[in-house]
Amino acid sequence: MPQQHPLRLGVNIDHVATLRNARGGGLPDPVRAALVAQEAGADGITAHLREDRRHIRDADIDALMEALEIPLNFEMAATDEMQAIALRHTPHAVCLVPEKREERTTEGGLNVAQDENKMAHFIAPLRGAGCRVSIFIAADERQIVAAHRIGADVIELHTGAYCDAFAVGDLEARDRELAALREMAAFAHDLGLEVHAGHGLTYEDVTPIAALPQVQEVNIGHFIIGEAVFRGLGPAIQKMREILDKARP
């Protein structure tokens, strides 16, 4: 098993599959990307099997489960189809995310509080099968409490608003979003939830998130795959790994 780090890095390989599907055929291979990430210092691989299969495909999940030595975080919508796939494979972790066909990427966090009873029944078989259940949510106390009540093991805090404010130089909004993430990470940790973070993180903005002591894992995909065009995938991941290690010595 590859080395584990104080702050884990999950690498999302969805957009390697996006490139493959844009051209057709089998290249570039997302499973090869996952193995490169594993070698370069990733602690886990994230793959989102969408309802419309726009990037990751069922066969990719089969191959990832077979090939990986590090954990697979299976992102999915809370649908019967995806539950059945997760129960068939029993990956290390299942992360429930909102999903709309028209969106380009996952927008916002899951509204767990809206239907706690349904969500509790949905995740029970997954937990029973041995999957760690994570809920992708905004830094919102009501949603965190709901995630805790339904029995989630992990929450992943949506960092998109923080990253957007950082990118445009809106310092007031950046600091406000970071303060909310800091406060809600501590709140979730005190409830006994494991805290992860992700969405939109880059070399430039990841350090303040990585420095939050309650955050145990960050998941990064699109930026790393984009950076790999210029650096190569292994060096792009190694650079992110270095930044995380400096933020959390």
Residue frames relative to the residue before (quaternion, step in Angstrom):
aa qw qx qy qz dx dy dz
M 1.0000 0.0000 0.0000 0.0000 0.00 0.00 0.00
P 0.4846 -0.6724 0.4700 0.3036 3.63 -0.80 0.93
Q 0.6812 -0.5064 0.3610 0.3863 3.54 -1.29 0.51
Q 0.2716 -0.7294 0.6028 0.1755 3.55 -1.12 0.76
H 0.2876 -0.7797 0.5434 0.1184 3.56 -1.07 0.82
P 0.6467 -0.5271 0.3731 0.4059 3.61 -1.18 0.49
L 0.7474 0.1475 -0.1077 0.6388 3.58 1.13 -0.70
R 0.3009 -0.7947 0.5026 0.1593 3.55 -0.47 1.21
L 0.2261 -0.7433 0.6172 0.1243 3.53 -1.21 0.71
G 0.1099 -0.7606 0.6380 0.0499 3.53 -0.77 1.11
V 0.1922 -0.7850 0.5821 0.0893 3.57 -0.82 1.00
N 0.2641 -0.7681 0.5713 0.1180 3.54 -0.74 1.15
I 0.1919 -0.8278 0.5235 0.0619 3.57 -0.61 1.18
D 0.2725 0.8068 -0.4949 0.1728 3.61 1.24 0.18
H 0.7711 0.4261 -0.2230 0.4172 3.56 0.74 -1.04
V 0.4543 0.5745 -0.4853 0.4776 3.54 1.27 0.26
A 0.6600 0.4882 -0.2911 0.4912 3.55 1.05 -0.82
T 0.5778 0.5689 -0.3757 0.4487 3.61 1.11 -0.59
L 0.6551 0.5021 -0.3046 0.4754 3.59 0.94 -0.88
R 0.6411 0.5241 -0.3243 0.4573 3.57 0.93 -0.86
N 0.7212 0.4654 -0.2619 0.4412 3.54 0.79 -1.03
A 0.5771 0.5927 -0.3789 0.4148 3.59 1.15 -0.54
R 0.7445 0.3756 -0.1999 0.5145 3.57 1.07 -0.75
G 0.4110 -0.6605 0.5134 0.3623 3.54 1.06 -0.79
G 0.6666 0.4734 -0.3610 0.4485 3.56 -1.20 0.34
G 0.6430 -0.5803 0.3793 0.3255 3.54 -1.27 -0.36
L 0.6898 0.4725 -0.2700 0.4775 3.61 1.25 0.01
P 0.5385 -0.2209 -0.8124 0.0339 1.53 -1.98 1.55
D 0.4839 -0.6935 0.4715 0.2500 3.55 -1.12 0.77
P 0.3787 -0.7506 0.4878 0.2351 3.65 -0.54 1.05
V 0.6026 0.5448 -0.3704 0.4504 3.59 1.12 -0.49
R 0.6166 0.5146 -0.3413 0.4883 3.59 1.04 -0.71
A 0.6285 0.5271 -0.3332 0.4649 3.60 1.01 -0.79
A 0.6459 0.5193 -0.3232 0.4568 3.59 0.96 -0.81
L 0.6668 0.4927 -0.3048 0.4687 3.59 0.98 -0.78
V 0.6077 0.5209 -0.3456 0.4898 3.59 1.10 -0.65
A 0.6474 0.5189 -0.3127 0.4624 3.59 0.95 -0.89
Q 0.6271 0.5407 -0.3241 0.4575 3.56 0.98 -0.85
E 0.6878 0.4814 -0.2703 0.4713 3.56 0.93 -0.94
A 0.7078 0.4921 -0.2526 0.4395 3.58 1.06 -0.80
G 0.7044 -0.4919 0.2707 0.4343 3.62 1.20 -0.01
A 0.4074 0.6775 -0.5044 0.3474 3.59 1.18 0.29
D 0.3514 -0.7379 0.5423 0.1946 3.55 -1.11 0.73
G 0.7896 0.0115 -0.0077 0.6135 3.55 1.27 -0.26
I 0.3128 -0.7165 0.5919 0.1961 3.53 -1.34 0.33
T 0.1765 -0.7639 0.6139 0.0922 3.54 -1.00 0.91
A 0.0467 0.7744 -0.6293 0.0466 3.55 -1.03 0.87
H 0.2100 -0.7837 0.5793 0.0779 3.57 -0.83 1.07
L 0.1547 -0.7715 0.6135 0.0667 3.55 -0.54 1.20
R 0.1745 -0.8214 0.5383 0.0713 3.56 -0.19 1.30
E 0.6679 -0.5039 0.3804 0.3940 3.51 -1.29 0.48
D 0.7587 0.3743 -0.2091 0.4905 3.61 0.93 -0.87
R 0.3770 -0.7626 0.4541 0.2647 3.61 1.34 0.10
R 0.2003 0.8289 -0.5057 0.1305 3.59 1.00 0.75
H 0.7892 0.1469 -0.1312 0.5817 3.60 1.15 -0.34
I 0.7837 0.2318 -0.1473 0.5571 3.63 0.18 -1.15
R 0.1911 -0.7773 0.5935 0.0844 3.55 -1.05 0.89
D 0.7001 -0.4704 0.3287 0.4249 3.56 -1.26 0.35
A 0.6576 0.5166 -0.3146 0.4491 3.59 0.94 -0.85
D 0.5906 0.5602 -0.3680 0.4493 3.61 1.13 -0.55
I 0.6474 0.5078 -0.3222 0.4681 3.58 0.97 -0.84
D 0.6112 0.5431 -0.3426 0.4627 3.59 0.99 -0.83
A 0.7173 0.4648 -0.2571 0.4508 3.56 0.80 -1.05
L 0.6327 0.5303 -0.3334 0.4554 3.59 1.02 -0.74
M 0.6433 0.5199 -0.3234 0.4597 3.57 0.93 -0.85
E 0.6755 0.4955 -0.2864 0.4650 3.56 1.06 -0.76
A 0.7730 0.4388 -0.1997 0.4124 3.57 0.86 -0.99
L 0.6915 0.5510 -0.2925 0.3642 3.58 0.95 -0.86
E 0.2743 -0.7153 0.6176 0.1779 3.51 -1.27 0.64
I 0.6787 0.4178 -0.2762 0.5371 3.59 1.25 -0.36
P 0.6585 -0.5546 0.3226 0.3935 3.62 -1.12 0.49
L 0.2996 -0.7065 0.6111 0.1941 3.52 -1.28 0.60
N 0.1834 -0.7405 0.6409 0.0848 3.52 -0.96 1.02
F 0.1678 -0.8183 0.5483 0.0409 3.55 -0.33 1.32
E 0.1733 -0.7877 0.5862 0.0767 3.58 -0.37 1.28
M 0.1354 0.8003 -0.5677 0.1376 3.55 -0.92 0.90
A 0.4966 -0.5940 0.5334 0.3407 3.51 -1.33 0.33
A 0.5272 -0.6325 0.4702 0.3176 3.56 -1.25 0.47
T 0.3202 0.7330 -0.5272 0.2867 3.56 0.45 1.28
D 0.6411 -0.5347 0.3824 0.3960 3.57 -1.22 0.47
E 0.6268 0.5484 -0.3412 0.4358 3.59 0.99 -0.82
M 0.7089 0.4549 -0.2685 0.4674 3.58 0.82 -0.98
Q 0.5975 0.5503 -0.3637 0.4559 3.58 1.06 -0.66
A 0.6570 0.5148 -0.3099 0.4553 3.59 0.94 -0.90
I 0.6491 0.5066 -0.3190 0.4694 3.60 1.00 -0.82
A 0.6574 0.5072 -0.3092 0.4637 3.58 0.94 -0.86
L 0.6681 0.4941 -0.3057 0.4649 3.58 0.95 -0.81
R 0.6235 0.5331 -0.3425 0.4579 3.59 1.12 -0.58
H 0.7660 0.3728 -0.1916 0.4873 3.58 0.97 -0.86
T 0.0917 -0.8263 0.5330 0.1571 3.59 1.13 -0.77
P 0.0014 0.8064 -0.5894 0.0479 3.62 0.45 1.20
H 0.7053 -0.4502 0.3351 0.4332 3.55 -1.29 0.29
A 0.8139 0.0089 0.0480 0.5789 3.58 0.86 -0.97
V 0.1659 -0.7313 0.6530 0.1063 3.50 -1.28 0.62
C 0.1016 -0.7908 0.6027 0.0334 3.58 -0.73 1.08
L 0.2448 -0.7838 0.5580 0.1199 3.55 -0.60 1.18
V 0.0245 -0.8033 0.5924 -0.0560 3.53 -0.78 1.13
P 0.5081 -0.5981 0.4970 0.3703 3.60 -1.19 0.39
E 0.0488 -0.8110 0.5830 0.0022 3.55 -1.08 0.63
K 0.0150 0.7647 -0.6434 0.0322 3.53 -0.93 1.02
R 0.5685 -0.6392 0.3945 0.3357 3.57 -0.92 0.88
E 0.7272 0.4776 -0.2645 0.4160 3.59 0.92 -0.89
E 0.5801 0.6048 -0.3923 0.3792 3.61 1.15 -0.33
R 0.4694 -0.6656 0.5006 0.2933 3.57 -1.17 0.58
T 0.7680 -0.0081 0.0142 0.6403 3.56 1.16 -0.68
T 0.6914 -0.4706 0.3231 0.4429 3.56 -1.24 0.25
E 0.1533 -0.8064 0.5699 0.0382 3.55 -0.70 1.12
G 0.8437 0.0644 -0.0708 0.5282 3.56 -0.66 1.11
G 0.5496 -0.6160 0.4594 0.3277 3.51 -1.35 0.03
L 0.6294 -0.5274 0.4163 0.3903 3.53 -1.34 0.21
N 0.3421 -0.7252 0.5598 0.2091 3.57 -1.03 0.80
V 0.1256 -0.8327 0.5380 0.0363 3.56 0.25 1.31
A 0.6513 0.5612 -0.3175 0.4001 3.56 0.97 -0.90
Q 0.5803 0.6207 -0.3675 0.3781 3.58 1.17 -0.52
D 0.8097 0.0107 0.0262 0.5862 3.59 1.05 -0.70
E 0.0848 -0.8530 0.5145 0.0235 3.54 0.58 1.21
N 0.6596 0.5364 -0.3269 0.4128 3.58 0.85 -0.93
K 0.6623 0.4993 -0.2995 0.4715 3.57 0.92 -0.93
M 0.6722 0.4992 -0.2977 0.4585 3.59 0.93 -0.90
A 0.6257 0.5377 -0.3399 0.4514 3.59 1.01 -0.78
H 0.6756 0.4770 -0.2898 0.4818 3.59 0.95 -0.85
F 0.6294 0.5509 -0.3335 0.4349 3.58 1.09 -0.70
I 0.7522 0.4099 -0.2359 0.4588 3.59 0.82 -0.92
A 0.5006 0.6887 -0.4261 0.3059 3.62 1.13 -0.45
P 0.6877 0.4567 -0.3152 0.4682 3.67 0.80 -0.82
L 0.6172 0.5489 -0.3463 0.4448 3.60 1.07 -0.68
R 0.6655 0.4758 -0.2932 0.4948 3.56 0.94 -0.88
G 0.6392 0.5420 -0.3194 0.4423 3.55 1.02 -0.80
A 0.6761 0.4821 -0.2773 0.4833 3.58 1.16 -0.65
G 0.6065 -0.5987 0.3367 0.4005 3.59 1.29 -0.07
C 0.4855 0.6413 -0.4484 0.3899 3.60 1.25 0.22
R 0.3698 -0.6683 0.5898 0.2621 3.55 -1.09 0.72
V 0.2244 -0.8020 0.5435 0.1051 3.57 -0.69 1.08
S 0.0877 -0.7817 0.6175 -0.0054 3.52 -0.82 1.16
I 0.1913 -0.7669 0.6042 0.1008 3.56 -1.11 0.73
F 0.2944 -0.7577 0.5632 0.1484 3.57 -0.77 1.09
I 0.1412 0.8201 -0.5278 0.1698 3.58 -0.31 1.28
A 0.5775 -0.5517 0.4737 0.3711 3.51 -1.35 0.31
A 0.5695 -0.5740 0.4607 0.3660 3.56 -1.29 0.35
D 0.3343 0.7363 -0.4814 0.3382 3.52 0.56 1.29
E 0.4917 -0.7065 0.4233 0.2826 3.57 -0.64 1.14
R 0.6436 0.5387 -0.3305 0.4316 3.59 0.93 -0.85
Q 0.6812 0.4785 -0.2894 0.4724 3.59 0.95 -0.85
I 0.6337 0.5274 -0.3303 0.4596 3.59 1.03 -0.73
V 0.6406 0.5124 -0.3193 0.4745 3.58 0.96 -0.86
A 0.6527 0.5113 -0.3131 0.4632 3.58 0.96 -0.86
A 0.6402 0.5230 -0.3258 0.4587 3.60 0.95 -0.85
H 0.6451 0.5135 -0.3058 0.4761 3.56 1.03 -0.81
R 0.6753 0.5126 -0.3027 0.4354 3.58 0.89 -0.91
I 0.7044 0.4631 -0.2885 0.4540 3.61 0.95 -0.74
G 0.5993 -0.6212 0.3395 0.3737 3.58 1.25 -0.07
A 0.3142 0.7481 -0.5250 0.2569 3.59 1.15 0.42
D 0.4190 -0.6921 0.5306 0.2529 3.55 -1.17 0.63
V 0.8031 0.1630 0.0098 0.5731 3.53 1.06 -0.93
I 0.1089 -0.7179 0.6695 0.1570 3.53 -1.30 0.41
E 0.1884 -0.7333 0.6370 0.1450 3.54 -1.20 0.62
L 0.2965 -0.7809 0.5287 0.1508 3.55 -0.53 1.20
H 0.4154 -0.7112 0.5238 0.2173 3.55 -0.89 1.05
T 0.1643 -0.8282 0.5336 0.0484 3.56 -0.51 1.23
G 0.3553 0.7966 -0.4482 0.1959 3.59 1.27 0.07
A 0.6731 0.4932 -0.3156 0.4519 3.60 0.87 -0.88
Y 0.6157 0.5325 -0.3344 0.4749 3.58 1.06 -0.74
C 0.6880 0.4879 -0.2871 0.4542 3.59 0.85 -0.97
D 0.6320 0.5330 -0.3308 0.4550 3.58 1.02 -0.79
A 0.6668 0.4927 -0.3011 0.4712 3.59 0.93 -0.91
F 0.6230 0.5398 -0.3273 0.4620 3.57 1.02 -0.80
A 0.6798 0.5289 -0.2919 0.4159 3.57 0.88 -1.00
V 0.7536 0.3700 -0.2122 0.5001 3.60 1.00 -0.76
G 0.5202 -0.6787 0.3938 0.3373 3.58 1.27 0.10
D 0.4018 0.6836 -0.5020 0.3454 3.59 1.15 0.56
L 0.2105 -0.8445 0.4806 0.1071 3.54 0.21 1.33
E 0.6298 0.5389 -0.3426 0.4422 3.58 1.02 -0.74
A 0.6864 0.4572 -0.2835 0.4892 3.58 0.87 -0.92
R 0.6086 0.5566 -0.3510 0.4435 3.60 1.00 -0.76
D 0.7045 0.4634 -0.2668 0.4667 3.55 0.83 -1.03
R 0.6254 0.5342 -0.3357 0.4592 3.59 1.06 -0.71
E 0.6794 0.4781 -0.2927 0.4735 3.58 0.92 -0.90
L 0.6448 0.5156 -0.3267 0.4601 3.58 0.98 -0.79
A 0.6327 0.5290 -0.3302 0.4592 3.59 1.01 -0.78
A 0.6479 0.5072 -0.3171 0.4715 3.58 1.00 -0.81
L 0.6492 0.5071 -0.3166 0.4702 3.58 0.96 -0.83
R 0.6410 0.5229 -0.3193 0.4622 3.58 0.99 -0.84
E 0.6904 0.4867 -0.2818 0.4550 3.57 0.85 -0.99
M 0.7188 0.4487 -0.2608 0.4626 3.58 0.88 -0.92
A 0.5710 0.5540 -0.3887 0.4646 3.61 1.15 -0.44
A 0.6680 0.4870 -0.2942 0.4797 3.56 0.94 -0.86
F 0.6358 0.5366 -0.3191 0.4539 3.58 0.99 -0.85
A 0.6803 0.4848 -0.2882 0.4680 3.59 0.86 -0.96
H 0.6335 0.5343 -0.3243 0.4561 3.56 0.99 -0.84
D 0.6603 0.5135 -0.3041 0.4559 3.58 0.97 -0.85
L 0.6401 0.5051 -0.3205 0.4821 3.58 1.20 -0.50
G 0.5672 -0.6119 0.3774 0.4018 3.57 1.25 -0.26
L 0.4962 0.6438 -0.4311 0.3917 3.58 1.28 0.24
E 0.4019 -0.6452 0.5798 0.2932 3.56 -1.16 0.59
V 0.2447 -0.8015 0.5369 0.0966 3.57 -0.91 0.94
H 0.0374 -0.7536 0.6562 -0.0041 3.52 -0.97 1.06
A 0.1545 -0.7793 0.5984 0.1040 3.58 -1.27 0.18
G 0.2413 0.7839 -0.5532 0.1460 3.55 -1.13 0.60
H 0.5945 0.5449 -0.5037 0.3097 3.48 -1.50 0.34
G 0.8727 0.0484 -0.0835 0.4785 3.53 -0.58 1.26
L 0.4499 0.7201 -0.4443 0.2859 3.61 1.22 0.00
T 0.1015 -0.7855 0.6103 0.0101 3.55 -1.12 0.86
Y 0.7113 -0.3985 0.3322 0.4742 3.57 -1.29 -0.04
E 0.7018 0.5115 -0.2715 0.4149 3.56 0.94 -0.91
D 0.8150 0.3081 -0.1436 0.4693 3.59 0.89 -0.83
V 0.5270 0.6883 -0.3981 0.3000 3.60 1.21 -0.19
T 0.5757 0.6482 -0.3895 0.3108 3.62 1.00 -0.73
P 0.6781 0.4774 -0.3356 0.4467 3.68 0.76 -0.80
I 0.6362 0.4999 -0.3302 0.4861 3.60 1.11 -0.60
A 0.6651 0.5116 -0.2968 0.4560 3.55 0.94 -0.91
A 0.6593 0.5264 -0.3012 0.4444 3.57 1.14 -0.62
L 0.5061 0.6300 -0.4431 0.3882 3.62 1.20 -0.21
P 0.4177 -0.7712 0.4069 0.2553 3.62 -0.40 1.14
Q 0.6632 0.5178 -0.3191 0.4362 3.60 1.11 -0.52
V 0.5933 0.5778 -0.3710 0.4201 3.59 1.19 -0.44
Q 0.1767 -0.8192 0.5421 0.0612 3.56 -0.65 1.13
E 0.8022 0.0986 -0.0403 0.5875 3.58 1.21 -0.37
V 0.1090 -0.7396 0.6564 0.1013 3.54 -1.17 0.66
N 0.1933 -0.7701 0.5997 0.0997 3.54 -1.08 0.81
I 0.0097 0.8099 -0.5781 0.0988 3.53 -0.65 1.21
G 0.0345 -0.8352 0.5485 -0.0185 3.56 -0.82 0.98
H 0.7750 0.4049 -0.2381 0.4227 3.54 0.19 -1.32
F 0.6635 0.5049 -0.3247 0.4465 3.60 0.86 -0.89
I 0.6718 0.4996 -0.3096 0.4509 3.59 0.86 -0.90
I 0.6612 0.4919 -0.3193 0.4678 3.59 0.91 -0.84
G 0.6389 0.5131 -0.3224 0.4740 3.60 1.04 -0.74
E 0.6659 0.5025 -0.2986 0.4636 3.57 0.94 -0.90
A 0.5965 0.5933 -0.3551 0.4075 3.56 1.14 -0.66
V 0.5372 0.6117 -0.4067 0.4145 3.61 1.18 -0.46
F 0.7607 0.3785 -0.1858 0.4935 3.56 1.03 -0.82
R 0.7793 0.3458 -0.1713 0.4938 3.59 0.94 -0.85
G 0.4580 -0.5683 0.5155 0.4489 3.54 1.07 -0.85
L 0.5890 -0.6300 0.3741 0.3409 3.57 -1.01 0.79
G 0.6594 0.5146 -0.3202 0.4447 3.58 0.87 -0.89
P 0.6958 0.4559 -0.2885 0.4740 3.64 0.77 -0.92
A 0.6151 0.5441 -0.3564 0.4456 3.63 1.02 -0.68
I 0.6704 0.4730 -0.2887 0.4933 3.59 1.00 -0.82
Q 0.6427 0.5283 -0.3302 0.4458 3.59 0.94 -0.82
K 0.6221 0.5317 -0.3324 0.4687 3.58 1.06 -0.74
M 0.6615 0.4825 -0.3096 0.4834 3.60 0.93 -0.84
R 0.6185 0.5456 -0.3363 0.4546 3.56 1.01 -0.80
E 0.6431 0.5300 -0.3115 0.4567 3.60 0.96 -0.86
I 0.6595 0.5051 -0.3055 0.4654 3.58 0.93 -0.91
L 0.6605 0.5046 -0.3087 0.4624 3.59 0.94 -0.85
D 0.6636 0.5122 -0.3078 0.4501 3.56 0.95 -0.84
K 0.6415 0.5048 -0.3206 0.4804 3.59 1.09 -0.66
A 0.6596 0.5073 -0.3057 0.4628 3.57 1.08 -0.74
R 0.7844 0.1716 -0.0648 0.5925 3.57 1.16 -0.68
P 0.0800 -0.8412 0.5332 0.0410 3.60 0.40 1.23
